Amino acid sequence: MKFSIEDGDSNFIIRAYEQGRIVVNNESFTRSFVVTQQTLIRDWSPQTFDDIQPEHVHQLTESKPEIVLLGTGSQIQFPELALQAIIMEQGIGLEVMDTAAACRTYNILSAEGRNVTAALIMMK
């Protein structure tokens, strides 16, 4: 699925998504990564949902986003409450969704000028 949203303020736009592959700008990703409007962490350590640890969640809050989008692969999976609390205790919103929905939502929020971080897991 190709996306067509443009935003002059964002350095990173998700251009396409298909199962197991996401294109950011002109770069393809097949491993989990984190994207904000100004930052791209190309090889985010957790490669599956079950790999997510507190230190990974802390990485998502470093840029003090308004909201964190967690794309959990092909199916929605909610992290344990302790991991959610790391984000919410800082007054940051958390939305958990499948990775395809997280890609679309990232582009929309980024185009609106919102300070959004998307952590995208590629595998189940």
Residue, then its C-alpha position, 0 to 999 in steps of 0.5 A: m500500500k502506497f501513501s501520498i501524504e506530504d509534509g514540508d516540516s517532517n524529515f521522515i515520511i512513510r511512503a509505503y507499507e506491505q507485510g514485512r517491509i516499510v518504506v520511509n522516504n526512499e529507504s526500505f526497512t525489514r526490521s523494527f525501527v522508530v521514526t519521529q519527524q526529525t529522527l530515525i532509529r534504523d534498527w530498534s532492538p525489539q524485533t518481536f512484540d515479546d522482545i519489548q523491555p522497559e529500556h526500549v520503551h524509555q527510548l520512545t519517550e526521549s524526544k518528549p513526544e505528545i503521543v507514541l504509536l506502537g505498531t505491534g506487527s500484523q495483530i494488535q497486542f497490548p504491552e503489559l501495564a508496567l510498560q504502558a505506565i512508563i509512557m503515560e506517567q510522563g503525560i505522553g499518550l500511547e496508541v497501540m495498533d497493528t503496524a499498518a495502522a500505525c504507519r498511516t496514523y504516523n503520517i496523518l499526525s506528522a502532517e498535522g505538525r504533531n510531535v509523534t513517535a512511531a515504534l514499528i515492529m515488523m514481525k508478530 
